[in-house]
Amino acid sequence: LSLLLVAMEYGGRKWKTIIEPFKIKMVEPLTLHTEAERRVFLRDVNFNLFGLRSETILIDLLTDSGTAALSSGQWSAMMKGDESYAGARSFYNFKQAVEELFPFKFIIPTHQGRAAERILFDILNAVHDGHCFIPSNTHFDTTRANIERVGYEAVDLVIEEGLQPELIYPFKGNMDVKKLDKFLEEKGKCVPLVMLTVTNNSMGGQPVSMANVRETKEVCKKYGLPLFIDACRFAENAFFIKSREPGFASKTVKDIVQEMFSYADGMTMSAKKDGLVNMGGWLALNDDALAEAAKTMLIVSEGFPTYGGLSGRDLDCIAEGLREVIDPSYLEYRIVSTQYLGNALDEMGVPIVKPVGGHAVFIDARKFLPHIPVLQYPGQSLAVALYELGGIRSCEIGTVMFGMHPDGTVCWGVEVGVSPYHPSIHTIGNTCSSRPRAPCYPSPRVHTESY
């Protein structure tokens, strides 16, 4: 990374730089485009940032999902991939790596997290037909879509602190257990399971405390319901617990992960996040009947249970990624570098979700562009302006994405192994100087999704 303007504490040492705990062996050239060219690109895709070709992007902060640079260990592991249709060695390597962290009886690979969600809610719908509810701290958009697709209703029960963007609170991703208890008392017979998203993606990548995981499990036990964790950023969440929650500072990240998931009955996982890979995921659970139904559906839609839509080399890559992602040096670099970007924006007066989350910086577009009415999409307008001015692609999370929520934040998802910070800060600075004149861009005419 470039030199920082202030000294920062990193790994117990004072540096004037954030030192990446890795070396970069390969570079990829970028094509530079003018603002005039980018305006043409925007019109060509009807202002839908998801429609832009990647070669027209200077810095892509749309998401960190599946965009990680692979490690030398992962490339090496991929060369050993066993591509046997059934019983591949790579599957058992993958299975062992998952079981080292997560205590579930059945591990079912899928090509990514949304496939695991689809299978889970399809098999639940076969058992619990009718109008059911799935409560969570906050559902991610693909989870919500898979729930609604089978006729269920997704219910968000995040704590009140999580709804206040600028409030500093250590675990703003927590489930409101009192609201959950009351909801289950009223609707429990129509609830097949409870979910908990770690970290709380749509609320700014905010973590969930270990105490909250335990309390959520206790409420689930009271009503005889299983607890499933959407585990996409389990390692980041564990690192936040280690650094913020009393009693965990001396524990390893692995120990914290194992305890966190000891309270769960199952999980869905997109390995494209904290698996540090470009493709992959899994569904894990303990219930024999659900597992059998899931495997049957997997064969129809994804593939045989020992590959689940993935190549052997993909499975080996995930296995290595799971062993590397719990390295505290990596996680400290990950969290500190994202905070650096967020803190720089905060010092410039840019309203962001605080404290900065693990995987992204969320800008409060409604507050940043108060002259743009909510239903004229301030988040989308800001995201388009950032691309037009600086070639930075980001993601609106609010009215456009969810369709019915009158809010708007812009997500800058930070990729692993990429250092986009100073150009990004410079671009938002330019946007600050011109924001009173920022136009209401048309909303995209093509469906967009976040990850």
Number of C-alpha atoms within 10 A of each C-alpha: 13 12 12 13 9 9 12 16 13 16 13 7 7 11 15 14 16 20 14 17 12 11 9 11 7 6 6 4 6 12 8 12 15 11 14 10 12 20 16 13 19 18 11 12 16 17 23 21 23 18 16 17 10 12 11 19 20 18 20 22 21 24 20 21 24 21 22 19 16 16 20 13 12 21 14 14 20 20 12 14 20 19 18 14 13 13 14 17 18 27 30 16 19 24 20 14 18 19 16 13 21 22 20 19 14 19 25 22 30 31 23 23 25 22 26 27 24 20 23 23 23 19 19 18 18 11 11 15 13 12 13 23 23 21 23 27 29 27 25 20 18 17 23 19 19 22 23 17 13 19 16 22 18 21 18 20 22 24 19 12 17 26 13 14 19 15 13 14 13 19 24 29 33 30 29 20 21 14 14 23 18 12 16 21 12 10 12 20 12 16 20 20 20 24 26 29 30 26 32 31 22 20 24 28 27 30 28 26 25 23 13 18 23 17 17 26 22 17 19 21 12 11 14 12 19 20 24 22 23 25 23 25 24 27 26 29 30 30 26 26 26 21 15 15 16 9 10 18 14 9 11 16 26 20 13 21 22 17 18 24 23 17 20 25 21 26 26 28 27 28 27 25 29 25 29 30 27 19 23 27 28 22 27 27 23 17 14 11 9 16 20 13 16 24 23 17 19 22 15 9 14 20 20 21 21 27 28 24 21 21 23 24 21 25 33 27 31 30 26 24 24 21 16 19 20 23 15 18 15 16 21 20 18 20 18 18 21 22 20 17 20 27 18 15 20 16 9 13 12 19 20 24 27 24 21 24 26 29 29 27 28 28 28 23 28 21 16 21 22 12 15 20 12 18 13 16 25 33 33 30 23 30 26 28 24 19 23 22 17 22 23 24 26 25 27 30 26 22 20 23 18 19 9 9 13 14 20 27 31 26 29 26 24 26 24 19 17 15 15 18 18 14 15 20 16 13 18 21 16 14 19 16 10 11 17 13 10 17 16 19 19 15 18 17 10 13 10 16 14 18 15
